[in-house]
Amino acid sequence: MSDAADKIEIESITSPHRTERVDRTKYTAMREALLPVLPTTPPGITVAAAKAALLLNLPEEVFPGGEKAGWWLKAVQLDLEAKGLIARGSAKPVRLYRCK
């Protein structure tokens, strides 16, 4: 597989019109772990609660010992927010929920 195929382009709700290329395997693993733990209604769950729940579903071979999971969670969160697949509830601290 080429290096380009190993990458995926992501967006960020905080930097519109800017994209970043990241590792496809790590992005996909984090996305697949994150979405099922998010509720479908506001106000959602805190990012810390989402991280605690998704760590149980992360593949050990991709994230050994949960290493770098926090960074990848934030990258996937911002991308999915930019795409309108998840949203933030109005309560503090930040709470996330699925839109679709």
All heavy atoms as an XYZ file, in Angstrom:
766
protein
N       0.843     -1.174      0.000
C       0.000      0.000      0.000
C       0.890      1.239      0.000
O       1.884      1.305      0.685
C      -0.884     -0.011      1.255
C      -2.014      0.962      1.160
S      -3.152      1.028      2.581
C      -3.532     -0.645      2.915
N       0.506      2.225     -0.802
C       1.310      3.434     -0.876
C       1.145      4.275      0.380
O       0.183      4.129      1.122
C       0.911      4.260     -2.105
O      -0.353      4.848     -1.895
N       2.091      5.180      0.571
C       2.041      6.065      1.736
C       0.778      6.922      1.712
O       0.172      7.159      2.740
C       3.287      6.944      1.781
C       3.358      7.766      3.055
O       3.073      7.207      4.126
O       3.692      8.961      2.974
N       0.362      7.362      0.524
C      -0.838      8.187      0.398
C      -2.077      7.419      0.842
O      -2.990      7.988      1.436
C      -1.001      8.682     -1.030
N      -2.121      6.126      0.579
C      -3.276      5.310      0.970
C      -3.313      5.087      2.477
O      -4.355      4.755      3.024
C      -3.247      3.981      0.236
N      -2.177      5.259      3.143
C      -2.106      5.083      4.589
C      -2.574      6.325      5.343
O      -2.632      6.315      6.562
C      -0.669      4.770      5.016
C      -0.195      3.434      4.505
O      -1.037      2.588      4.159
O       1.027      3.232      4.453
N      -2.912      7.383      4.621
C      -3.308      8.657      5.235
C      -4.763      8.968      4.903
O      -5.308      8.502      3.917
C      -2.424      9.798      4.719
C      -0.943      9.631      4.993
C      -0.624      9.898      6.427
C       0.880      9.803      6.658
N       1.225     10.111      8.016
N      -5.355      9.769      5.762
C      -6.707     10.262      5.545
C      -6.703     11.752      5.840
O      -5.975     12.213      6.726
C      -7.729      9.499      6.427
C      -9.154      9.866      6.057
C      -7.455      9.712      7.899
C     -10.202      8.963      6.698
N      -7.485     12.500      5.093
C      -7.555     13.943      5.285
C      -8.675     14.253      6.275
O      -9.804     13.802      6.097
C      -7.825     14.613      3.943
C      -7.496     16.075      3.925
C      -7.472     16.626      2.514
O      -6.394     16.568      1.889
O      -8.532     17.093      2.065
N      -8.332     15.010      7.313
C      -9.334     15.377      8.321
C      -9.469     16.893      8.390
O      -8.571     17.633      7.976
C      -9.008     14.789      9.711
C      -7.694     15.353     10.278
C      -8.988     13.270      9.668
C      -7.441     15.001     11.737
N     -10.603     17.312      8.943
C     -10.905     18.727      9.120
C     -10.906     19.050     10.612
O     -10.786     18.157     11.437
C     -12.292     19.038      8.562
C     -12.491     18.636      7.123
C     -13.941     18.758      6.714
O     -14.470     19.897      6.716
O     -14.541     17.722      6.409
N     -11.098     20.314     10.909
C     -11.251     20.727     12.300
C     -12.287     21.829     12.370
O     -12.236     22.783     11.587
C      -9.933     21.234     12.876
O     -10.143     21.759     14.172
N     -13.219     21.686     13.290
C     -14.241     22.721     13.453
C     -13.621     24.034     13.915
O     -14.168     25.104     13.675
C     -15.350     22.239     14.414
C     -16.571     23.129     14.276
C     -14.851     22.168     15.844
C     -17.824     22.581     14.887
N     -12.462     23.980     14.538
C     -11.815     25.193     15.036
C     -10.993     25.912     13.975
O     -10.628     27.064     14.166
C     -10.902     24.881     16.245
O      -9.884     23.964     15.832
C     -11.708     24.284     17.395
N     -10.686     25.228     12.856
C      -9.919     25.836     11.761
C     -10.600     25.513     10.434
O     -10.131     24.651      9.683
C      -8.483     25.308     11.742
O      -7.829     25.591     12.932
N     -11.709     26.182     10.132
C     -12.418     25.891      8.884
C     -11.521     26.052      7.663
O     -10.618     26.883      7.650
C     -13.543     26.920      8.870
C     -13.685     27.378     10.280
C     -12.327     27.242     10.897
N     -11.762     25.243      6.669
C     -11.055     25.274      5.379
C      -9.606     24.801      5.479
O      -8.853     24.927      4.527
C     -11.121     26.655      4.737
C     -12.492     27.226      4.704
N     -13.512     26.671      3.960
C     -13.048     28.275      5.365
C     -14.617     27.368      4.141
N     -14.367     28.341      5.001
N      -9.212     24.282      6.617
C      -7.861     23.744      6.781
C      -7.984     22.238      6.993
O      -8.832     21.782      7.758
C      -7.166     24.374      7.984
C      -5.747     23.874      8.152
C      -5.004     24.694      9.200
N      -3.665     24.168      9.349
C      -3.264     23.479     10.399
N      -4.071     23.246     11.406
N      -2.034     23.024     10.462
N      -7.143     21.489      6.318
C      -7.164     20.040      6.484
C      -5.785     19.558      6.896
O      -4.783     20.250      6.720
C      -7.592     19.318      5.187
O      -6.668     19.638      4.147
C      -8.998     19.708      4.776
N      -5.762     18.371      7.423
C      -4.522     17.735      7.878
C      -4.570     16.279      7.430
O      -5.630     15.657      7.429
C      -4.454     17.818      9.400
C      -3.122     17.491      9.995
C      -2.096     18.579      9.758
O      -2.439     19.766      9.736
O      -0.916     18.212      9.608
N      -3.441     15.729      7.055
C      -3.371     14.317      6.678
C      -2.809     13.539      7.863
O      -1.765     13.893      8.395
C      -2.499     14.134      5.436
C      -3.158     14.813      4.222
C      -2.435     14.591      2.930
N      -2.217     13.210      2.577
C      -3.139     12.348      2.113
N      -4.379     12.744      1.967
N      -2.828     11.115      1.792
N      -3.547     12.496      8.260
C      -3.160     11.698      9.419
C      -3.243     10.217      9.085
O      -3.810      9.824      8.063
C      -4.052     12.012     10.656
C      -3.920     13.469     11.067
C      -5.497     11.658     10.397
N      -2.711      9.409      9.965
C      -2.702      7.957      9.804
C      -4.125      7.399      9.741
O      -4.911      7.588     10.676
C      -1.941      7.326     10.972
C      -1.825      5.832     10.832
O      -0.860      5.377     10.210
O      -2.726      5.118     11.340
N      -4.443      6.717      8.645
C      -5.785      6.178      8.421
C      -6.162      5.113      9.454
O      -7.279      5.095      9.966
C      -5.876      5.587      7.022
C      -7.225      4.984      6.674
C      -7.225      4.371      5.276
N      -6.851      5.322      4.256
C      -7.701      6.163      3.653
N      -8.969      6.153      3.986
N      -7.276      6.984      2.721
N      -5.234      4.232      9.793
C      -5.524      3.141     10.719
C      -5.877      3.678     12.102
O      -6.860      3.251     12.712
C      -4.335      2.180     10.807
O      -4.076      1.658      9.492
C      -4.599      1.045     11.766
N      -5.093      4.624     12.596
C      -5.360      5.188     13.925
C      -6.649      5.996     13.931
O      -7.448      5.904     14.867
C      -4.182      6.026     14.407
C      -2.988      5.164     14.744
C      -1.872      5.963     15.334
C      -0.716      5.020     15.594
N      -0.063      5.256     16.826
N      -6.868      6.779     12.885
C      -8.100      7.568     12.803
C      -9.319      6.650     12.809
O     -10.266      6.866     13.567
C      -8.107      8.427     11.529
C      -9.416      9.158     11.350
C      -9.604     10.418     11.888
C     -10.480      8.572     10.669
C     -10.818     11.085     11.762
C     -11.692      9.220     10.533
C     -11.845     10.475     11.075
O     -13.057     11.117     10.951
N      -9.297      5.644     11.965
C     -10.436      4.729     11.847
C     -10.692      3.985     13.150
O     -11.843      3.845     13.580
C     -10.205      3.737     10.686
O     -10.005      4.495      9.479
C     -11.383      2.807     10.507
N      -9.632      3.509     13.785
C      -9.790      2.801     15.061
C     -10.413      3.709     16.120
O     -11.313      3.288     16.856
C      -8.442      2.264     15.537
N      -9.965      4.949     16.188
C     -10.510      5.877     17.178
C     -11.959      6.225     16.852
O     -12.818      6.246     17.735
C      -9.665      7.149     17.250
C     -10.148      8.151     18.277
S     -10.256      7.518     19.971
C      -8.517      7.386     20.375
N     -12.259      6.462     15.606
C     -13.631      6.785     15.216
C     -14.579      5.635     15.557
O     -15.669      5.852     16.089
C     -13.683      7.092     13.721
C     -15.062      7.420     13.222
C     -15.072      7.613     11.722
N     -16.434      7.585     11.246
C     -16.932      8.435     10.386
N     -16.192      9.391      9.878
N     -18.186      8.331     10.001
N     -14.151      4.415     15.257
C     -14.978      3.239     15.535
C     -15.147      2.993     17.032
O     -16.141      2.397     17.452
C     -14.407      2.011     14.837
C     -14.579      2.067     13.332
C     -13.920      0.925     12.593
O     -13.284      0.056     13.223
O     -14.028      0.920     11.353
N     -14.202      3.439     17.835
C     -14.318      3.301     19.289
C     -15.151      4.437     19.886
O     -15.877      4.236     20.852
C     -12.938      3.271     19.932
N     -15.056      5.638     19.302
C     -15.736      6.807     19.851
C     -17.236      6.831     19.578
O     -18.035      7.023     20.500
C     -15.105      8.097     19.305
C     -15.792      9.410     19.682
C     -15.800      9.623     21.190
C     -15.131     10.584     18.964
N     -17.628      6.646     18.352
C     -19.043      6.821     17.997
C     -20.005      5.961     18.826
O     -21.030      6.478     19.278
C     -19.251      6.603     16.497
C     -18.747      7.747     15.615
C     -18.849      7.380     14.140
C     -19.497      9.029     15.899
N     -19.714      4.692     19.057
C     -20.669      3.891     19.837
C     -20.834      4.324     21.299
O     -21.858      4.023     21.906
C     -20.100      2.474     19.773
C     -19.179      2.466     18.621
C     -18.652      3.857     18.501
N     -19.867      5.026     21.862
C     -19.985      5.423     23.269
C     -20.720      6.749     23.448
O     -21.076      7.103     24.565
C     -18.611      5.478     23.998
C     -17.901      4.139     23.907
C     -17.743      6.608     23.492
N     -20.954      7.464     22.346
C     -21.637      8.749     22.439
C     -23.148      8.566     22.395
O     -23.664      7.833     21.546
C     -21.210      9.679     21.298
C     -19.748     10.083     21.266
C     -19.483     11.001     20.076
C     -19.323     10.751     22.562
N     -23.872      9.251     23.282
C     -25.329      9.196     23.228
C     -25.848      9.951     21.998
O     -25.117     10.736     21.389
C     -25.763      9.882     24.523
C     -24.620     10.742     24.908
C     -23.376     10.086     24.369
N     -27.103      9.731     21.663
C     -27.691     10.380     20.489
C     -28.497     11.625     20.841
O     -29.111     12.218     19.963
C     -28.597      9.391     19.727
O     -29.584      8.895     20.629
C     -27.788      8.244     19.149
N     -28.489     12.002     22.102
C     -29.232     13.194     22.511
C     -28.370     14.095     23.387
O     -27.497     13.619     24.104
C     -30.492     12.801     23.317
O     -30.106     12.013     24.443
C     -31.475     12.023     22.462
N     -28.606     15.399     23.310
C     -27.907     16.308     24.204
C     -28.352     16.075     25.632
O     -29.429     15.547     25.835
C     -28.345     17.692     23.727
C     -29.161     17.504     22.506
C     -29.491     16.064     22.376
N     -27.617     16.402     26.638
C     -26.391     17.171     26.548
C     -25.165     16.332     26.200
O     -24.097     16.870     25.991
C     -26.247     17.772     27.943
C     -26.842     16.743     28.844
C     -27.987     16.150     28.048
N     -25.275     15.013     26.117
C     -24.137     14.170     25.784
C     -23.334     13.780     27.006
O     -23.775     13.937     28.138
N     -22.129     13.267     26.753
C     -21.227     12.884     27.848
C     -19.943     13.689     27.738
O     -19.592     14.172     26.666
C     -20.909     11.366     27.851
C     -20.177     10.931     26.569
C     -22.162     10.548     28.061
C     -19.656      9.500     26.609
N     -19.249     13.810     28.847
C     -18.007     14.582     28.850
C     -16.953     13.864     28.015
O     -17.016     12.650     27.810
C     -17.462     14.782     30.274
O     -17.090     13.513     30.798
C     -18.455     15.489     31.166
N     -15.988     14.623     27.560
C     -14.887     14.050     26.793
C     -14.136     13.040     27.655
O     -13.756     11.964     27.181
C     -13.945     15.154     26.267
C     -12.737     14.556     25.570
C     -14.702     16.090     25.333
N     -13.953     13.331     28.938
C     -13.261     12.404     29.838
C     -14.020     11.088     29.962
O     -13.423     10.007     29.943
C     -13.073     13.042     31.212
N     -15.353     11.161     30.075
C     -16.162      9.942     30.160
C     -16.116      9.169     28.850
O     -16.048      7.933     28.849
C     -17.598     10.284     30.522
N     -16.133      9.888     27.735
C     -16.040      9.229     26.429
C     -14.702      8.514     26.300
O     -14.645      7.364     25.839
C     -16.217     10.251     25.309
N     -13.633      9.172     26.724
C     -12.306      8.553     26.638
C     -12.237      7.302     27.499
O     -11.738      6.262     27.051
C     -11.210      9.535     27.050
C      -9.813      8.940     26.922
C      -8.735      9.920     27.318
C      -7.368      9.271     27.204
N      -6.300     10.148     27.689
N     -12.733      7.377     28.712
C     -12.710      6.210     29.603
C     -13.478      5.045     28.983
O     -13.034      3.890     29.051
C     -13.296      6.574     30.964
N     -14.610      5.328     28.361
C     -15.423      4.273     27.755
C     -14.790      3.706     26.495
O     -14.793      2.492     26.279
C     -16.817      4.810     27.444
N     -14.220      4.557     25.671
C     -13.681      4.067     24.404
C     -12.359      3.325     24.553
O     -12.022      2.500     23.710
C     -13.560      5.192     23.381
C     -12.486      6.276     23.558
C     -11.121      5.828     23.112
C     -12.896      7.507     22.794
N     -11.622      3.589     25.621
C     -10.351      2.883     25.824
C     -10.542      1.369     25.852
O      -9.656      0.622     25.444
C      -9.667      3.355     27.108
C      -8.965      4.703     27.028
C      -8.463      5.133     28.399
C      -7.832      4.689     26.013
N     -11.708      0.934     26.289
C     -11.999     -0.499     26.340
C     -12.144     -1.106     24.953
O     -12.002     -2.315     24.780
C     -13.279     -0.743     27.145
C     -13.287     -0.197     28.568
C     -14.679     -0.313     29.166
C     -12.258     -0.916     29.411
N     -12.438     -0.270     23.954
C     -12.690     -0.752     22.597
C     -11.555     -0.493     21.621
O     -11.662     -0.875     20.461
C     -13.970     -0.106     22.055
C     -15.169     -0.446     22.910
O     -15.305     -1.554     23.393
N     -16.032      0.531     23.111
N     -10.506      0.177     22.066
C      -9.387      0.463     21.160
C      -8.544     -0.780     20.941
O      -8.199     -1.474     21.903
C      -8.492      1.564     21.734
C      -8.972      2.986     21.594
C      -7.970      3.934     22.237
C      -9.216      3.366     20.158
N      -8.179     -1.051     19.697
C      -7.316     -2.204     19.443
C      -5.919     -1.985     20.048
O      -5.294     -0.963     19.804
C      -7.259     -2.312     17.923
C      -7.890     -1.086     17.376
C      -8.585     -0.376     18.480
N      -5.481     -2.936     20.813
C      -4.187     -2.850     21.501
C      -3.029     -2.724     20.505
O      -2.046     -2.036     20.783
C      -4.005     -4.082     22.400
C      -2.736     -4.074     23.225
C      -2.674     -2.992     24.296
O      -3.717     -2.479     24.725
O      -1.549     -2.656     24.710
N      -3.148     -3.361     19.354
C      -2.051     -3.305     18.367
C      -1.929     -1.921     17.725
O      -0.869     -1.564     17.223
C      -2.209     -4.387     17.288
C      -3.429     -4.265     16.411
C      -4.686     -4.894     16.995
O      -4.672     -5.367     18.157
O      -5.701     -4.898     16.292
N      -2.988     -1.121     17.754
C      -2.955      0.227     17.183
C      -2.614      1.263     18.254
O      -1.868      2.198     18.002
C      -4.303      0.568     16.502
C      -4.284      1.979     15.928
C      -4.640     -0.449     15.417
N      -3.170      1.074     19.448
C      -2.942      1.986     20.575
C      -2.449      1.183     21.780
O      -3.192      0.960     22.734
C      -4.231      2.728     20.943
C      -4.682      3.731     19.924
C      -5.646      3.405     18.978
C      -4.134      5.005     19.900
C      -6.067      4.326     18.040
C      -4.547      5.930     18.961
C      -5.511      5.592     18.026
N      -1.184      0.734     21.767
C      -0.691     -0.076     22.888
C      -0.784      0.678     24.211
O      -0.270      1.784     24.342
C       0.766     -0.378     22.512
C       1.100      0.478     21.348
C      -0.166      1.011     20.774
N      -1.513      0.085     25.151
C      -1.685      0.709     26.456
C      -2.441      2.021     26.413
O      -2.346      2.824     27.335
N      -3.176      2.262     25.345
C      -3.911      3.521     25.211
C      -3.030      4.696     24.840
O      -3.454      5.854     24.893
N      -1.791      4.410     24.435
C      -0.819      5.448     24.111
C      -1.336      6.382     23.017
O      -1.832      5.934     21.995
C       0.485      4.792     23.646
C       1.603      5.758     23.368
C       2.891      5.033     23.019
O       3.296      4.138     23.778
O       3.465      5.361     21.976
N      -1.245      7.669     23.247
C      -1.649      8.730     22.327
C      -3.156      8.791     22.089
O      -3.626      9.482     21.188
C      -0.926      8.613     20.972
C       0.567      8.550     21.051
C       1.156      9.915     21.181
C       2.673      9.796     21.108
N       3.349     10.914     21.656
N      -3.934      8.073     22.870
C      -5.389      8.045     22.673
C      -6.006      9.431     22.851
O      -6.945      9.785     22.144
C      -6.044      7.043     23.612
N      -5.492     10.217     23.777
C      -6.041     11.551     24.007
C      -5.905     12.450     22.792
O      -6.849     13.153     22.407
N      -4.729     12.435     22.168
C      -4.505     13.251     20.979
C      -5.429     12.804     19.853
O      -6.070     13.634     19.184
C      -3.048     13.160     20.516
C      -2.758     14.125     19.400
C      -2.298     15.393     19.538
C      -2.948     13.905     17.998
N      -2.182     15.980     18.292
C      -2.565     15.086     17.337
C      -3.392     12.830     17.234
C      -2.621     15.225     15.952
C      -3.453     12.970     15.848
C      -3.068     14.153     15.217
N      -5.515     11.508     19.634
C      -6.359     10.982     18.561
C      -7.836     11.215     18.843
O      -8.610     11.490     17.927
C      -6.048      9.508     18.300
C      -4.786      9.385     17.513
C      -3.529      9.151     17.992
C      -4.640      9.567     16.105
N      -2.616      9.165     16.970
C      -3.272      9.419     15.797
C      -5.527      9.839     15.081
C      -2.782      9.524     14.487
C      -5.035      9.941     13.784
C      -3.681      9.793     13.502
N      -8.238     11.132     20.087
C      -9.632     11.426     20.430
C      -9.965     12.854     20.030
O     -10.995     13.119     19.409
C      -9.873     11.219     21.931
C     -11.199     11.731     22.480
C     -12.391     11.124     21.756
C     -11.281     11.477     23.977
N      -9.107     13.803     20.369
C      -9.354     15.204     20.038
C      -9.363     15.414     18.526
O     -10.232     16.124     17.991
C      -8.301     16.105     20.687
C      -8.531     17.578     20.445
C      -9.924     18.027     20.835
C      -9.965     18.572     22.214
N     -11.297     19.123     22.563
N      -8.445     14.809     17.803
C      -8.396     14.954     16.344
C      -9.682     14.421     15.700
O     -10.279     15.078     14.841
C      -7.178     14.225     15.776
N     -10.118     13.250     16.129
C     -11.337     12.650     15.573
C     -12.554     13.467     15.996
O     -13.457     13.719     15.191
C     -11.461     11.170     15.982
C     -12.817     10.601     15.619
C     -10.350     10.353     15.328
N     -12.595     13.911     17.246
C     -13.706     14.746     17.730
C     -13.862     15.986     16.857
O     -14.963     16.287     16.377
C     -13.461     15.173     19.174
C     -14.461     16.212     19.666
C     -13.979     16.969     20.889
O     -13.207     16.456     21.692
N     -14.418     18.208     21.035
N     -12.787     16.722     16.633
C     -12.860     17.957     15.858
C     -13.254     17.691     14.410
O     -14.015     18.451     13.807
C     -11.532     18.712     15.939
C     -11.173     19.242     17.326
C      -9.769     19.837     17.323
C     -12.199     20.239     17.829
N     -12.764     16.584     13.833
C     -13.126     16.219     12.466
C     -14.614     15.872     12.375
O     -15.317     16.347     11.482
C     -12.276     15.040     11.995
C     -12.601     14.637     10.563
O     -12.456     15.487      9.658
O     -13.009     13.477     10.353
N     -15.093     15.056     13.301
C     -16.503     14.655     13.261
C     -17.432     15.836     13.541
O     -18.530     15.914     12.982
C     -16.762     13.512     14.236
C     -16.055     12.194     13.907
C     -16.363     11.141     14.961
C     -16.413     11.698     12.517
N     -16.991     16.771     14.370
C     -17.767     17.995     14.585
C     -17.821     18.813     13.296
O     -18.880     19.327     12.929
C     -17.164     18.844     15.700
C     -17.471     18.358     17.093
C     -16.968     19.330     18.139
O     -15.802     19.203     18.555
O     -17.755     20.221     18.531
N     -16.698     18.937     12.608
C     -16.657     19.693     11.355
C     -17.558     19.065     10.303
O     -18.157     19.769      9.490
C     -15.216     19.775     10.835
N     -17.690     17.753     10.326
C     -18.522     17.035      9.359
C     -19.990     16.974      9.792
O     -20.835     16.476      9.066
C     -17.980     15.628      9.154
C     -16.657     15.606      8.399
C     -16.086     14.200      8.341
C     -14.923     14.055      7.403
N     -13.793     14.903      7.614
N     -20.300     17.453     11.001
C     -21.665     17.464     11.479
C     -22.169     16.123     11.983
O     -23.368     15.932     12.152
N     -21.263     15.192     12.266
C     -21.663     13.873     12.752
C     -21.811     13.825     14.265
O     -22.555     13.000     14.788
C     -20.670     12.807     12.294
C     -20.584     12.627     10.776
C     -19.494     11.633     10.427
C     -21.917     12.189     10.220
N     -21.080     14.688     14.955
C     -21.241     14.823     16.404
C     -21.333     16.313     16.723
O     -20.977     17.160     15.897
C     -20.100     14.152     17.220
C     -18.764     14.858     17.033
C     -19.995     12.673     16.885
C     -17.660     14.332     17.952
N     -21.838     16.613     17.907
C     -21.978     18.010     18.329
C     -21.673     18.123     19.810
O     -21.641     17.123     20.529
C     -23.390     18.510     18.039
N     -21.477     19.354     20.235
C     -21.247     19.656     21.650
C     -22.563     20.082     22.286
O     -23.311     20.871     21.706
C     -20.257     20.804     21.800
C     -18.892     20.487     21.294
C     -17.973     21.677     21.442
N     -16.740     21.424     20.700
C     -15.597     22.011     20.947
N     -15.515     22.903     21.916
N     -14.536     21.720     20.235
N     -22.801     19.587     23.483
C     -23.943     20.067     24.254
C     -23.625     21.456     24.779
O     -22.479     21.901     24.739
N     -24.621     22.145     25.300
C     -24.415     23.516     25.774
C     -23.821     23.582     27.180
O     -23.365     24.627     27.612
C     -25.739     24.282     25.731
O     -26.702     23.615     26.517
N     -23.832     22.462     27.904
C     -23.333     22.451     29.284
C     -21.808     22.447     29.336
O     -21.146     22.041     28.391
C     -23.878     21.226     30.012
N     -21.277     22.906     30.442
C     -19.838     22.836     30.709
C     -19.612     21.739     31.723
O     -20.445     21.557     32.612
C     -19.322     24.171     31.256
C     -19.493     25.318     30.324
C     -18.460     25.307     29.243
C     -18.655     26.550     28.360
N     -17.811     26.588     27.223
N     -18.547     20.972     31.666
C     -17.524     20.960     30.625
C     -18.092     20.444     29.300
O     -19.240     20.007     29.237
C     -16.473     19.998     31.186
C     -17.236     19.061     32.041
C     -18.356     19.889     32.633
N     -17.256     20.474     28.268
C     -17.676     20.037     26.933
C     -18.277     18.639     27.014
O     -17.698     17.733     27.625
C     -16.478     20.058     25.950
C     -16.835     19.404     24.641
C     -16.006     21.480     25.737
N     -19.429     18.502     26.420
C     -20.123     17.208     26.329
C     -20.415     16.938     24.873
O     -20.759     17.861     24.128
C     -21.429     17.245     27.120
C     -21.191     17.395     28.605
C     -22.510     17.542     29.351
N     -22.281     17.633     30.769
C     -22.222     16.578     31.582
N     -22.404     15.378     31.113
N     -21.987     16.743     32.868
N     -20.274     15.683     24.468
C     -20.442     15.294     23.074
C     -21.607     14.345     22.899
O     -21.887     13.534     23.778
C     -19.166     14.608     22.569
C     -17.857     15.380     22.720
C     -16.670     14.490     22.357
C     -17.881     16.636     21.865
N     -22.258     14.443     21.737
C     -23.312     13.496     21.375
C     -23.331     13.336     19.857
O     -22.847     14.197     19.124
C     -24.672     13.935     21.922
C     -25.185     15.238     21.362
C     -26.053     15.258     20.267
C     -24.821     16.458     21.915
C     -26.516     16.454     19.748
C     -25.281     17.647     21.412
C     -26.145     17.637     20.324
O     -26.595     18.824     19.802
N     -23.892     12.210     19.401
C     -24.008     11.941     17.960
C     -25.185     12.697     17.373
O     -26.239     12.774     17.993
C     -24.208     10.437     17.697
C     -22.934      9.648     17.822
C     -23.144      8.199     17.477
N     -23.829      7.574     18.613
C     -24.731      6.618     18.521
N     -25.093      6.162     17.354
N     -25.281      6.106     19.592
N     -25.019     13.206     16.170
C     -26.103     13.912     15.483
C     -26.894     12.980     14.576
O     -28.073     13.153     14.398
C     -25.539     15.060     14.645
S     -24.740     16.335     15.617
N     -26.218     12.033     13.940
C     -26.873     11.175     12.948
C     -26.668      9.736     13.288
O     -25.721      9.349     13.853
C     -26.297     11.450     11.567
C     -26.506     12.874     11.134
C     -25.852     13.126      9.811
C     -25.988     14.588      9.424
N     -25.333     14.947      8.239
